[in-house]
Amino acid sequence: MPPPIDLTATIGGRKVTPALPIVDGSSSPPNELKFNASLSSFISQNVPLESVEGIRTRERVLVKMGTLCREWVKSVAAKRGLSSDAVASAGGELFTSGSYRLGVHEPGADIDTIVVVPSICTKEDFFGSGYVPPDSMVQDDDDDDVNNEIRDPDSLAERIRRHPDVTNFIPVEGAAVPILTFDWEGINIDLLFARLNAPSVPANFDIDNDMVLSGVDSATEKSLNGPRVTNLIAALVGGTEERYQTFLTVVRLVRKWAKARGLYSNKLGYWGGVNINIAVALVLQLYPNACPASLLRKFFLVFKSWRWPNPVMLTKPHDAELGLPVWNAFQAATMRQVAPMITPAYPAMNSTLSVSRQTLQILHEEFARGHNVVDKLYKDWQKGDVLDKEKVESGEMWKELFEPSDFFISYPHYLSMCIVGPSQSDAQSWAGFVVSRLRKLVSDQLGRSLPLKKIQLWPKEFSACVAERSALLTHAQRANSITYFIGFRVDTLRMRGSELDIERQLQNFSKFELSRFHPLTPGMDVLPKTFGVKELPKICFEDVYEGGKVAAMKRRRMLIEADPKRIEAKNKKKLAKLKKKMEAMKRKKEESKAIEEKVEADLKEEVDAEAQESRKRKRDGDDANGEDDNLDVEKEEEEEAALLESALDKIQDSAGVVQHKTREEAEIDRQK
């Protein structure tokens, strides 16, 4: 009997236990391992890892950033007038989170970083805002200043911006979680700011200990949540090296699948990186010894059949009693959450608050499709003679799972949202704000108040302007614009009238959501436009279909013809037409039979009438002949009687009898 599997982990001085029991702890059988070999071939060719040089570049950038951050903390401490010992011990540490921290190592992926500083450093020191330069200082404008604001040259933001290896520097100070985003040696960096309630941050600082959250503000709490959650996920799936590598492999595959199918964007209502990490970790807890191919199949099975809104959680939430709100299934606010996925670190929170009923419908359909594809591949592979051996060995058979979504040929109607700004910096800040609200337009305005069967927001932006020419946009506005597309299908049974009017919903979106942005610069606008599927611009199809829009329309026709619902409706229509034709033939046959029966009845009636008339004529003729015969008989009898009387008279006369009798007397005598 194999030893029991222990998935508990100790992190931050606390023992963490999985929330759900193991479903199947057995290792994958030999046939699944052979099936997994095909997946490994696919991964090696289609899911590339960061090159060794790329990994070294990232490590070098992080070392430079860490040094820069610590130097900045020391400068702030010195500015506060602290002693040399206090300045030296002020510390400051740079932490990573997300895919880089886990070791996913996707080429071109960004790095999520958090600088943790002591209480002497403030957000103003971090951004350099509110700085009043001396009159003699002239602002260095070698770069285009992002917000046309003079920042403290000793601030961390300015130190980073002025670094020769940094480009595309954008500070976002007014966000709920303040952030600096920039490219350092071509690597995109997101830098968050976390200010502890402590005089120093030593090198051995334990960020996973719950007490680090004591006395911090809300922004710091959210910033620290990133590395704390990532570290705890890594601890829960890191029992063995093989298990952890299985976790990383499936995470890479699910991320590739989600991006191809248009499901990778937490702010637009789908799943982001942390959600995928939690989901794969949960499946690994249920099947801890499964190989990657088996775990991928179980992943789709689990979430295809998951009973939402039951929460997905790796460990049960605990309260460290620091006064921070912890997610609770019995709170009134959580009752309205559609698909909660709870972060494992304190304070536990729902990481999928942005998921709506509309996006959950899309996610569930894609989970079901993914399971059907992988399950069919596995069953066909088991049969042995169904799949092409070359495709099995090269892993090409797995390409069906990762095929790009047919979003732009799946709906009859589309709505584009073109976001424009007067300059690049204004357009970036304005677009970031609008994009964070687009999910509310889809779920709250359009999805709830319109008679729609289905609505979907495509989470990928297009760097192009598709607004009407009559919009009279400037060249700068068209150059600094991005566009998002929304596809929808109308429920004709709920329609009132022949046209769908979305003007009121767009006005409400602009009035109640977009009006919150400050400062709203002239030239910032959102221009909606509706399209039919055949009217979509060519840019929607260029990177998806070989042959562009023409190939896309051909595929659309093929999908329509192959749609089971359409085939069923077509068969029902044919059957109804055939039934109607048969009923018409039956009705015509019955009418012909009725006519024949009527003709026969009329003919019979006519024959009967003629026969009756003939019989009547015959009867009348017989009666007339009988009367003539009677008259002749009577006449003959009278003549015979007259002759007889004449003969008797002669006899009497000859006998000498003279006796004259009357006719009556003679008749009496004759009768006697």
C-alpha positions in Angstrom: 0.0 0.0 0.0 1.5 3.4 -1.0 2.2 5.8 1.8 -0.4 8.6 2.3 0.2 11.8 0.4 0.7 14.9 2.6 -0.1 18.1 0.8 0.1 20.4 3.9 2.7 23.2 3.8 4.2 25.5 6.4 4.8 29.0 5.4 5.1 32.3 7.3 5.0 30.3 10.6 1.6 28.8 9.8 0.6 25.3 8.7 -1.7 25.3 5.7 -3.9 22.4 4.8 -5.8 21.8 1.5 -9.5 22.6 1.6 -10.6 19.5 -0.4 -9.6 15.9 0.0 -7.6 14.0 -2.6 -9.8 12.4 -5.2 -7.3 10.0 -6.8 -3.7 9.8 -5.5 -2.6 7.0 -7.8 0.1 7.6 -10.4 -0.8 7.7 -14.1 -0.9 4.3 -15.7 1.5 3.4 -18.6 -1.0 4.2 -21.3 -1.5 7.7 -20.0 2.2 8.2 -19.8 2.5 7.3 -23.5 -0.3 9.7 -24.2 1.6 12.3 -22.2 4.7 11.8 -24.5 2.7 13.2 -27.4 1.8 16.3 -25.3 5.5 16.7 -24.4 6.3 16.8 -28.2 3.7 19.5 -28.7 5.0 21.6 -25.8 8.6 21.4 -27.0 7.5 22.8 -30.4 4.6 25.2 -29.6 5.0 26.3 -25.9 8.5 27.8 -25.9 10.3 28.7 -22.7 12.4 31.8 -22.0 15.9 31.4 -23.4 18.8 31.2 -21.1 19.9 34.7 -22.2 16.4 36.0 -21.6 16.4 34.6 -18.1 19.8 36.1 -17.3 18.6 39.5 -18.7 15.6 39.4 -16.3 17.8 38.5 -13.4 20.2 41.3 -14.2 17.3 43.8 -14.5 15.9 42.8 -11.1 19.3 43.1 -9.4 19.7 46.6 -10.8 16.2 47.5 -9.7 16.8 46.1 -6.2 20.0 48.2 -5.8 18.2 51.3 -7.1 15.3 50.8 -4.6 17.6 50.4 -1.6 19.6 53.5 -2.6 16.4 55.4 -2.8 15.3 54.2 0.7 18.6 55.3 2.1 18.3 58.8 0.5 14.8 59.2 2.0 16.1 58.1 5.4 19.0 60.6 5.2 16.6 63.3 4.1 14.5 62.6 7.2 17.7 63.3 9.3 18.1 59.8 10.7 21.4 58.6 12.1 23.9 56.8 9.9 23.1 53.5 11.6 19.4 54.0 11.0 20.1 55.0 7.4 22.2 51.9 6.8 19.6 49.6 8.4 16.5 51.1 6.7 16.7 48.4 4.1 14.0 48.0 1.5 13.4 44.9 -0.5 12.1 44.1 -4.0 9.8 41.1 -4.4 8.3 39.4 -7.4 5.0 37.7 -7.9 2.9 36.0 -10.6 4.2 33.9 -13.4 7.9 35.0 -13.0 7.9 34.1 -9.3 6.4 30.7 -10.1 8.9 30.0 -12.9 6.5 29.8 -15.8 9.1 31.7 -17.9 7.1 32.7 -20.9 9.0 34.7 -23.5 8.0 38.3 -23.5 6.0 38.1 -20.3 6.1 41.0 -17.9 7.4 40.9 -14.4 5.2 41.9 -11.5 7.4 43.5 -8.8 6.7 45.1 -5.4 9.1 47.4 -3.5 8.6 47.0 0.3 9.8 50.0 2.2 9.8 51.2 5.9 7.4 53.8 7.2 9.7 56.7 6.6 9.0 56.4 2.8 5.7 57.8 1.6 3.8 57.6 -1.7 4.9 61.1 -2.4 8.5 60.1 -2.1 7.8 57.1 -4.4 6.2 59.2 -7.2 7.9 62.5 -6.5 4.6 64.3 -6.6 4.0 67.7 -5.0 7.6 68.8 -5.6 8.3 72.5 -5.8 11.7 73.1 -7.6 13.9 76.1 -6.9 13.4 79.0 -9.3 16.8 78.4 -10.8 16.0 74.7 -11.7 15.1 74.1 -15.3 13.2 71.0 -16.1 15.0 68.5 -18.2 12.8 67.7 -21.1 15.0 65.1 -22.9 12.1 62.8 -22.5 8.4 63.6 -23.0 7.2 64.1 -19.4 4.3 61.9 -18.9 2.0 64.2 -17.0 3.7 67.5 -17.7 4.5 67.6 -14.0 7.8 68.4 -12.3 8.7 65.5 -10.1 11.3 65.3 -7.3 14.6 64.2 -8.9 15.3 62.1 -5.8 12.1 60.1 -6.1 12.1 56.5 -7.1 9.9 57.3 -10.1 12.3 59.9 -11.4 15.4 57.7 -10.8 13.8 55.0 -12.8 12.5 57.3 -15.6 15.9 58.9 -16.1 17.7 55.5 -16.2 19.2 55.0 -19.7 17.8 51.5 -20.1 14.2 52.6 -19.3 11.6 53.4 -21.9 7.8 53.7 -22.0 7.6 55.0 -18.5 4.0 55.6 -17.2 3.2 56.4 -13.5 -0.4 55.7 -12.3 -0.5 57.5 -9.0 -4.3 57.9 -8.7 -5.2 54.2 -9.0 -6.4 52.1 -6.0 -3.1 50.3 -6.2 -0.5 52.9 -7.3 1.9 51.5 -9.9 4.8 52.4 -12.2 4.9 50.6 -15.5 7.9 50.8 -17.8 10.3 48.8 -20.0 13.8 48.1 -18.7 16.1 46.7 -21.4 13.0 45.7 -23.3 11.3 43.8 -20.4 8.0 45.2 -19.2 8.0 45.8 -15.5 5.0 46.6 -13.2 6.3 48.1 -9.9 4.0 48.4 -6.9 4.6 50.3 -3.7 4.1 48.8 -0.2 4.8 50.9 2.9 5.1 48.9 6.1 4.3 50.1 9.6 7.9 49.4 10.6 11.1 51.5 10.9 13.1 49.2 8.6 12.9 46.3 6.2 15.8 43.9 6.8 17.2 41.5 4.2 15.7 38.5 6.0 12.2 40.1 5.9 9.5 37.4 5.9 6.8 38.7 3.6 4.6 35.6 4.2 4.2 36.3 7.9 0.7 37.7 8.5 2.0 40.3 11.0 3.6 42.3 8.2 0.0 43.5 7.4 -0.4 45.1 10.9 -1.2 48.8 10.6 -0.8 49.0 6.8 -3.1 51.0 4.5 -5.4 49.4 1.9 -3.1 50.0 -1.1 -0.2 48.3 0.7 -2.4 45.4 1.7 -3.4 44.8 -2.0 0.2 45.2 -3.1 1.6 42.7 -0.6 -1.2 40.3 -1.5 0.4 39.5 -4.8 3.7 37.9 -3.6 2.0 36.4 -0.5 -0.6 34.5 -2.7 2.1 33.4 -5.2 4.4 32.1 -2.5 1.5 30.2 -0.8 0.4 28.6 -4.1 4.0 27.5 -4.8 4.2 26.0 -1.3 0.9 24.0 -1.7 1.9 22.4 -5.0 5.6 22.0 -4.3 5.6 18.7 -2.4 8.0 17.1 -4.9 10.0 18.5 -7.9 8.0 16.3 -10.3 4.7 17.5 -9.0 5.8 21.2 -9.2 7.0 20.7 -12.8 3.7 19.1 -13.6 2.0 22.2 -12.2 4.1 24.6 -14.2 3.6 22.5 -17.4 -0.2 22.6 -17.1 -0.2 26.3 -16.1 1.7 27.1 -19.4 -0.8 25.0 -21.4 -3.9 26.6 -19.8 -2.5 30.1 -20.3 -1.8 29.4 -23.9 -5.3 27.9 -24.3 -7.0 30.9 -22.5 -5.1 33.4 -24.7 -6.0 31.6 -27.9 -9.7 31.3 -26.9 -10.0 35.0 -25.7 -10.4 34.2 -22.0 -7.2 35.8 -20.6 -8.1 39.1 -18.9 -9.2 39.5 -15.3 -10.1 43.2 -15.7 -12.4 42.4 -18.6 -14.3 39.7 -16.7 -12.4 36.5 -17.5 -9.5 34.7 -15.8 -6.1 36.3 -15.3 -2.8 34.7 -14.3 -3.5 34.3 -10.6 -6.9 32.7 -11.4 -5.3 30.1 -13.6 -2.6 29.4 -11.0 -5.2 28.8 -8.3 -7.4 26.7 -10.6 -4.5 24.4 -11.7 -3.3 24.1 -8.1 -6.7 23.0 -7.0 -6.8 20.2 -9.7 -3.3 19.2 -8.6 -4.5 18.9 -5.0 -7.3 16.6 -6.2 -5.0 14.5 -8.4 -1.5 15.0 -6.9 0.3 12.3 -8.9 -1.2 12.7 -12.3 1.0 13.4 -15.4 0.5 16.6 -17.3 -1.7 15.2 -20.0 -4.0 13.5 -17.4 -4.0 16.6 -15.2 -5.0 18.8 -18.2 -7.9 16.5 -19.0 -9.0 16.6 -15.3 -8.7 20.4 -15.3 -11.3 20.7 -18.0 -13.5 18.0 -16.4 -13.4 19.7 -13.0 -14.3 23.2 -14.2 -16.8 21.9 -16.8 -18.8 20.3 -14.0 -18.1 22.8 -11.2 -21.2 24.0 -9.4 -20.9 27.7 -9.3 -21.2 29.8 -7.2 -19.5 27.3 -4.9 -16.1 28.9 -4.2 -12.8 27.6 -5.6 -10.3 27.6 -2.7 -7.0 26.0 -2.0 -7.3 26.3 1.8 -10.0 27.5 4.1 -9.8 31.2 4.9 -8.4 32.1 8.3 -8.5 35.3 10.2 -5.2 36.6 11.7 -7.3 39.1 13.7 -5.6 42.2 12.3 -8.9 43.9 11.5 -8.7 43.2 7.7 -11.9 41.9 6.0 -11.8 38.2 5.2 -14.0 36.5 2.5 -17.0 34.8 4.0 -19.5 32.8 2.1 -22.3 33.9 4.4 -21.9 37.6 4.0 -24.6 39.4 2.0 -22.1 40.9 -0.5 -20.6 37.5 -1.3 -24.1 36.1 -2.1 -24.1 38.1 -5.4 -20.7 36.8 -6.5 -21.1 34.7 -9.6 -17.9 32.5 -9.7 -15.8 33.2 -6.6 -12.1 32.0 -6.5 -10.6 32.7 -3.1 -6.9 33.7 -2.7 -5.2 31.4 -0.1 -3.2 34.1 1.8 -4.5 36.3 4.5 -6.7 38.3 4.1 -8.6 35.9 1.8 -10.5 37.7 -1.0 -12.3 36.9 -4.2 -9.9 37.2 -7.1 -12.7 36.9 -9.7 -15.0 39.7 -8.7 -15.1 40.9 -12.3 -16.6 37.6 -13.6 -20.2 38.2 -14.6 -23.0 35.8 -15.7 -22.2 36.7 -19.3 -18.5 35.9 -19.0 -19.2 32.8 -16.9 -21.3 31.5 -19.8 -18.4 31.9 -22.2 -16.0 30.3 -19.7 -18.3 27.3 -19.2 -18.7 26.8 -22.9 -15.0 26.8 -23.4 -14.4 24.4 -20.5 -16.9 22.0 -22.1 -15.2 22.4 -25.5 -11.8 21.8 -24.0 -12.9 18.7 -22.2 -14.6 17.3 -25.4 -11.4 17.9 -27.4 -9.0 16.3 -24.9 -11.3 13.4 -24.0 -11.8 12.6 -27.7 -8.1 12.7 -28.3 -7.5 10.3 -25.5 -10.2 7.9 -26.6 -9.0 8.0 -30.2 -5.4 7.5 -29.1 -6.5 4.4 -27.1 -8.1 2.9 -30.2 -4.7 3.1 -31.9 -5.8 3.2 -35.6 -7.9 6.3 -35.6 -5.2 9.0 -35.3 -2.4 9.6 -37.7 0.8 8.2 -36.2 2.9 11.2 -37.4 0.5 13.6 -35.7 0.6 11.6 -32.5 4.4 11.5 -32.4 4.9 15.2 -33.3 2.1 16.3 -31.0 0.3 18.0 -33.9 -3.0 16.3 -32.8 -3.1 18.7 -29.8 -3.4 21.8 -32.1 -7.2 21.5 -32.1 -7.3 22.4 -28.4 -5.4 25.6 -29.0 -7.1 26.8 -32.2 -7.8 30.5 -32.2 -11.4 31.5 -31.3 -13.9 32.1 -34.0 -15.2 35.1 -32.2 -15.3 37.4 -35.2 -17.5 35.0 -37.2 -19.6 33.7 -34.3 -22.1 36.5 -33.9 -24.4 38.3 -36.4 -23.9 41.7 -34.7 -20.8 43.6 -33.3 -20.2 46.8 -31.4 -16.8 48.5 -31.6 -15.6 50.9 -28.8 -13.0 53.2 -30.2 -11.0 54.9 -27.4 -9.2 58.1 -28.6 -7.0 60.7 -26.9 -5.3 63.9 -27.9 -1.8 62.7 -27.1 -0.1 59.4 -26.4 0.2 60.0 -22.6 -3.4 61.1 -22.3 -4.6 58.3 -24.5 -2.8 55.7 -22.3 -4.3 56.9 -19.1 -7.7 57.4 -20.6 -7.7 54.0 -22.3 -6.7 52.3 -19.1 -9.6 53.8 -17.3 -12.2 53.0 -20.0 -11.0 49.5 -20.5 -11.4 48.8 -16.7 -15.1 49.8 -17.1 -15.9 48.0 -20.3 -17.0 44.9 -18.5 -19.6 47.0 -16.7 -21.0 48.1 -20.1 -21.3 44.5 -21.2 -22.6 42.9 -18.0 -24.6 45.8 -16.3 -25.8 47.9 -19.2 -26.1 45.7 -22.3 -26.4 42.3 -20.8 -29.1 43.0 -18.3 -31.4 45.5 -20.0 -31.4 44.2 -23.6 -33.1 41.1 -25.1 -29.9 39.3 -25.9 -29.3 35.6 -26.1 -25.5 36.0 -25.7 -22.9 38.8 -25.5 -19.2 38.6 -25.5 -16.4 41.1 -25.0 -13.2 40.3 -26.9 -10.3 40.9 -24.5 -7.7 41.9 -27.1 -7.3 45.4 -28.3 -6.7 46.6 -31.8 -4.3 49.6 -32.3 -6.6 51.1 -35.0 -9.5 53.5 -35.2 -12.7 52.2 -36.8 -14.8 55.2 -36.0 -17.0 56.8 -38.7 -15.4 59.4 -40.9 -18.1 61.8 -39.9 -16.7 61.8 -36.3 -14.2 64.5 -37.5 -11.3 63.2 -35.4 -7.9 64.9 -35.6 -4.9 63.0 -36.9 -3.5 62.8 -33.4 -6.7 61.3 -32.1 -6.8 58.6 -34.8 -3.1 57.9 -34.2 -3.6 57.6 -30.4 -6.6 55.2 -30.4 -7.4 51.6 -29.6 -10.5 49.6 -30.3 -12.3 46.8 -28.5 -15.1 44.7 -30.0 -18.3 43.2 -28.5 -20.2 40.5 -30.2 -23.9 39.8 -29.4 -26.9 37.8 -30.6 -30.4 39.1 -30.3 -33.2 37.1 -28.7 -36.0 37.7 -31.3 -38.7 36.2 -29.0 -38.1 39.0 -26.5 -37.7 41.8 -29.0 -40.2 44.7 -29.1 -40.1 46.1 -32.6 -37.8 45.3 -35.4 -34.7 47.2 -34.3 -32.5 47.0 -31.3 -31.7 50.4 -29.7 -28.6 50.6 -27.6 -28.3 54.4 -27.5 -29.7 54.7 -24.0 -27.3 52.1 -22.6 -24.3 53.9 -24.1 -25.4 57.2 -22.7 -25.8 55.7 -19.2 -22.3 54.2 -19.5 -20.8 57.5 -20.4 -22.8 59.4 -17.7 -22.3 57.1 -14.8 -19.0 55.4 -15.5 -16.8 57.5 -17.8 -17.6 60.8 -16.2 -15.7 59.6 -13.1 -12.3 60.1 -14.9 -10.3 63.2 -13.9 -9.0 65.2 -15.4 -11.0 64.8 -18.6 -9.0 66.5 -21.3 -10.6 67.8 -24.5 -10.1 65.2 -27.2 -10.7 62.2 -24.9 -13.7 60.3 -26.2 -15.2 56.8 -26.8 -16.8 56.3 -30.2 -19.2 53.3 -30.6 -20.1 51.8 -33.9 -22.2 48.8 -34.9 -21.3 46.3 -37.5 -22.8 43.2 -39.2 -20.5 40.2 -39.3 -19.8 40.8 -43.0 -19.1 44.5 -42.4 -16.3 44.0 -39.9 -12.9 45.6 -40.8 -10.2 43.4 -42.2 -7.9 43.9 -39.2 -10.2 41.6 -37.2 -9.2 38.6 -39.3 -5.6 39.2 -40.3 -3.8 37.4 -37.5 -6.3 34.6 -37.2 -7.1 33.2 -40.6 -4.8 32.6 -43.5 -6.5 34.4 -46.3 -7.9 37.1 -44.1 -11.6 38.0 -44.3 -12.4 35.9 -47.3 -11.1 32.7 -45.6 -13.0 33.8 -42.4 -16.3 34.1 -44.3 -15.8 30.7 -45.9 -15.2 29.2 -42.5 -18.2 30.9 -41.2 -20.4 29.3 -43.9 -18.8 25.9 -43.2 -19.5 26.3 -39.4 -23.1 27.4 -40.1 -23.6 24.3 -42.3 -22.1 22.0 -39.8 -23.9 23.5 -36.8 -25.9 20.7 -35.1 -28.7 23.0 -34.2 -28.9 24.3 -37.8 -28.8 20.7 -39.1 -31.6 19.7 -36.7 -33.7 22.7 -37.7 -33.0 22.0 -41.4 -34.1 18.4 -40.9 -37.2 19.4 -39.0 -38.0 21.9 -41.8 -37.6 19.1 -44.4 -39.7 16.8 -42.3 -42.4 19.4 -41.9 -42.3 20.0 -45.7 -42.5 16.3 -46.4 -45.4 15.9 -44.0 -47.2 18.8 -45.6 -46.6 17.3 -49.1 -47.9 13.9 -47.9 -50.9 15.5 -46.3 -51.6 17.4 -49.6 -51.2 14.1 -51.5 -53.5 12.3 -49.0 -56.0 15.2 -49.2 -55.9 15.1 -53.0 -56.3 11.3 -53.0 -59.3 11.6 -50.7 -60.8 14.3 -52.9 -60.3 12.1 -56.0 -61.9 9.2 -54.2 -64.8 11.3 -53.1 -65.3 12.5 -56.7 -65.2 8.9 -58.0 -67.7 7.9 -55.3 -69.9 10.8 -56.3 -69.7 9.9 -60.0 -70.5 6.3 -59.2 -73.4 7.3 -57.0 -74.7 9.7 -59.7 -74.3 7.0 -62.4 -76.0 4.5 -60.2 -78.7 7.0 -59.4 -79.1 7.7 -63.1 -79.2 4.0 -63.9 -81.7 3.4 -61.1 -83.9 6.3 -62.4 -83.8 5.0 -65.9 -84.6 1.5 -64.7 -87.5 2.8 -62.7 -88.7 4.9 -65.6 -88.5 1.8 -67.8 -90.4 -0.3 -65.3 -93.0 2.5 -65.1 -93.3 2.7 -68.8 -93.6 -1.0 -69.1 -96.2 -1.1 -66.3 -98.2 1.7 -67.9 -98.0 -0.1 -71.3 -99.2 -3.4 -69.7 -102.2 -1.6 -68.1 -103.3 -0.1 -71.4 -103.1 -3.4 -73.2 -105.2 -5.1 -70.5 -108.0 -2.5 -70.9 -108.2 -3.0 -74.7 -108.4 -6.8 -74.3 -111.3 -6.5 -71.8 -113.2 -4.2 -74.3 -112.7 -6.8 -77.1 -113.9 -9.6 -74.9 -117.0 -7.7 -73.8 -117.7 -6.8 -77.5 -117.4 -10.4 -78.6 -119.6 -11.6 -75.7 -122.3 -9.0 -76.7 -122.0 -10.2 -80.4 -122.3 -13.8 -79.3 -125.3 -13.0 -77.1 -127.0 -11.2 -80.0 -126.3 -14.0 -82.3 -127.6 -16.5 -79.7 -130.8 -14.5 -79.2 -131.3 -14.2 -83.0 -130.8 -17.9 -83.3 -133.3 -18.6 -80.5 -135.8 -16.3 -82.1 -135.5 -18.1 -85.3 -136.0 -21.5 -83.6 -139.1 -20.2 -81.8 -140.5 -18.8 -85.0 -139.9 -22.1 -86.7 -141.6 -24.0 -83.9 -144.8 -21.9 -84.2 -144.4 -20.6 -80.8 -145.5 -17.2 -80.9 -144.4 -15.7 -77.7 -142.7 -12.4 -77.6 -140.3 -11.9 -74.6 -138.3 -8.9 -73.6 -134.5 -8.9 -73.6 -134.4 -9.3 -69.8 -136.6 -12.3 -70.0 -134.5 -13.8 -72.7 -131.4 -13.3 -70.6 -133.0 -15.0 -67.7 -134.0 -17.9 -69.8 -130.5 -18.2 -71.3 -129.0 -18.2 -67.8 -131.4 -20.9 -66.8 
